[in-house]
Amino acid sequence: MSMTEWRWRKTLFALVGAAGLGLAGAGPSRAVQPDEILADPALEARARGISAELRCLVCQNQSIDDSNAPLARDLRLLVRERLKANDTDQQVRDYIVERYGDFVLLKPPMNAETLLLWLTPILVLMGAVWLVRRSALGRVPDAKVETVDAPLSAQERARLEKLLKSDEA
């Protein structure tokens, strides 16, 4: 086995291994503690559904259902409290949003306050396209050498013959 082939196999094994580890950890990792779980399975399912839609204000990239942060635990308990008080799912969400703002929602609504949040990916993409286009149009193409089909002068012909004879020698 050649060295190049060995390197390719080694790289392939490393990639497959990394993908396998990534998939192994990709399962749902719930941070809900046993003492938080409601006795009523229907209420617990509702609480989990609401918790999956709310952002952890500490982690910011996880739902409160997935986060181990103390604030996420407090929010999970608050959701369960509101559900035990017979609030609807929407009333619970509204209560949390009223206290923490639209940022607490993993999928915030489109309004004047969140417009920049929704438009940022589009603006970044447009800026990238503009930069690529600007750099591509700003380039000066390689200078093309134009050939002229004019006959050689007597002086040029003599020099060419001299060069060709020196190459043959």
C-alpha positions as CSV (number, residue, x, y, z in Angstrom):
1,M,0.0,0.0,0.0
2,S,1.4,3.3,-1.0
3,M,1.8,6.2,1.4
4,T,-0.7,8.3,-0.5
5,E,-3.3,5.5,-0.3
6,W,-2.6,5.1,3.4
7,R,-3.2,8.8,4.0
8,W,-6.5,8.7,2.2
9,R,-7.7,5.7,4.2
10,K,-6.6,7.2,7.4
11,T,-8.5,10.5,6.5
12,L,-11.6,8.5,5.6
13,F,-11.5,6.5,8.8
14,A,-11.1,9.7,10.8
15,L,-14.1,11.3,9.0
16,V,-16.3,8.3,9.5
17,G,-15.3,8.1,13.2
18,A,-16.1,11.8,13.7
19,A,-19.4,11.5,12.0
20,G,-20.3,8.4,14.1
21,L,-19.4,10.3,17.3
22,G,-21.4,13.3,16.2
23,L,-24.5,11.1,15.5
24,A,-24.1,9.2,18.7
25,G,-24.4,12.5,20.6
26,A,-27.2,13.8,18.4
27,G,-30.0,12.2,20.3
28,P,-32.3,14.3,22.5
29,S,-30.5,15.4,25.6
30,R,-33.1,16.6,28.0
31,A,-32.1,18.5,31.1
32,V,-35.5,18.1,32.8
33,Q,-34.9,16.8,36.3
34,P,-37.1,14.1,37.8
35,D,-38.4,16.4,40.5
36,E,-39.7,18.8,37.7
37,I,-41.8,16.2,35.9
38,L,-45.5,16.6,36.4
39,A,-47.6,13.6,37.5
40,D,-50.2,14.2,34.7
41,P,-48.6,12.9,31.4
42,A,-50.8,15.2,29.3
43,L,-49.7,18.3,31.3
44,E,-46.1,17.1,31.1
45,A,-46.3,16.7,27.3
46,R,-47.7,20.2,27.0
47,A,-44.9,21.5,29.3
48,R,-42.3,19.8,27.2
49,G,-43.8,21.2,24.0
50,I,-43.7,24.7,25.4
51,S,-40.2,24.3,26.8
52,A,-38.9,23.2,23.5
53,E,-40.1,26.5,22.0
54,L,-38.4,28.7,24.6
55,R,-34.8,29.9,24.4
56,C,-32.5,29.5,27.4
57,L,-31.4,33.1,28.1
58,V,-28.1,31.9,29.5
59,C,-27.1,29.5,26.7
60,Q,-29.0,31.3,23.9
61,N,-28.6,28.4,21.5
62,Q,-30.6,25.8,23.4
63,S,-34.2,25.5,24.4
64,I,-34.9,25.5,28.1
65,D,-35.9,21.9,27.8
66,D,-32.3,21.0,26.7
67,S,-30.4,23.5,29.0
68,N,-28.9,22.7,32.4
69,A,-28.6,26.3,33.4
70,P,-30.3,27.3,36.6
71,L,-32.4,30.0,34.8
72,A,-33.6,27.4,32.3
73,R,-34.7,25.2,35.3
74,D,-36.6,28.2,36.8
75,L,-38.3,28.8,33.5
76,R,-39.3,25.1,33.2
77,L,-40.8,25.2,36.7
78,L,-42.6,28.4,35.8
79,V,-44.1,26.8,32.7
80,R,-45.3,23.9,34.8
81,E,-46.7,26.2,37.5
82,R,-48.7,28.1,34.9
83,L,-50.0,24.9,33.4
84,K,-51.1,23.6,36.8
85,A,-52.9,26.9,37.2
86,N,-55.0,25.9,34.1
87,D,-53.4,28.4,31.7
88,T,-53.6,27.4,28.0
89,D,-50.3,26.9,26.1
90,Q,-50.7,30.3,24.5
91,Q,-51.3,32.0,27.8
92,V,-48.1,30.4,29.2
93,R,-46.1,31.6,26.2
94,D,-47.6,35.1,26.4
95,Y,-46.8,35.2,30.2
96,I,-43.1,34.2,29.5
97,V,-42.8,36.6,26.6
98,E,-44.3,39.4,28.6
99,R,-41.6,38.9,31.3
100,Y,-38.6,38.2,29.0
101,G,-39.5,39.7,25.6
102,D,-39.6,38.1,22.2
103,F,-36.0,37.0,22.5
104,V,-37.1,34.1,24.7
105,L,-38.8,32.5,21.8
106,L,-36.7,30.2,19.6
107,K,-38.8,31.3,16.6
108,P,-39.6,35.0,17.3
109,P,-42.4,36.6,15.4
110,M,-41.6,39.0,12.6
111,N,-42.3,42.5,13.9
112,A,-40.5,45.9,14.1
113,E,-38.3,44.8,17.0
114,T,-37.2,41.5,15.3
115,L,-37.0,42.7,11.7
116,L,-33.2,43.0,11.8
117,L,-33.0,39.5,13.3
118,W,-35.0,38.1,10.3
119,L,-33.2,40.2,7.7
120,T,-29.6,39.7,8.8
121,P,-29.1,36.4,6.9
122,I,-30.4,38.0,3.7
123,L,-28.3,41.1,4.2
124,V,-25.2,39.1,4.8
125,L,-25.8,37.0,1.7
126,M,-26.4,40.0,-0.4
127,G,-23.2,41.6,0.9
128,A,-21.2,38.5,0.1
129,V,-22.6,38.4,-3.4
130,W,-21.8,42.1,-3.9
131,L,-18.2,41.6,-2.7
132,V,-17.6,38.6,-4.9
133,R,-19.1,40.4,-7.9
134,R,-17.1,43.5,-7.2
135,S,-13.8,41.6,-6.9
136,A,-14.6,39.6,-10.0
137,L,-15.5,42.7,-12.1
138,G,-12.6,44.7,-10.7
139,R,-10.0,42.3,-12.0
140,V,-8.0,43.2,-15.0
141,P,-8.0,40.3,-17.4
142,D,-4.6,39.0,-18.4
143,A,-3.2,41.1,-21.2
144,K,-3.6,39.3,-24.5
145,V,-0.7,39.2,-26.9
146,E,-1.7,40.2,-30.3
147,T,0.2,38.6,-33.2
148,V,0.8,40.4,-36.3
149,D,1.0,38.6,-39.6
150,A,3.3,41.1,-41.2
151,P,6.2,39.8,-43.3
152,L,9.7,39.9,-41.7
153,S,12.1,42.6,-42.7
154,A,15.4,41.7,-44.3
155,Q,17.2,42.5,-41.0
156,E,14.8,40.3,-39.0
157,R,15.1,37.5,-41.5
158,A,18.9,37.6,-41.3
159,R,18.8,37.6,-37.5
160,L,16.3,34.6,-37.5
161,E,18.6,32.6,-39.8
162,K,21.6,33.3,-37.6
163,L,19.7,32.1,-34.5
164,L,18.5,29.0,-36.3
165,K,22.0,28.1,-37.5
166,S,23.4,28.6,-34.0
167,D,20.8,26.2,-32.6
168,E,21.7,23.6,-35.2
169,A,25.4,23.6,-34.3
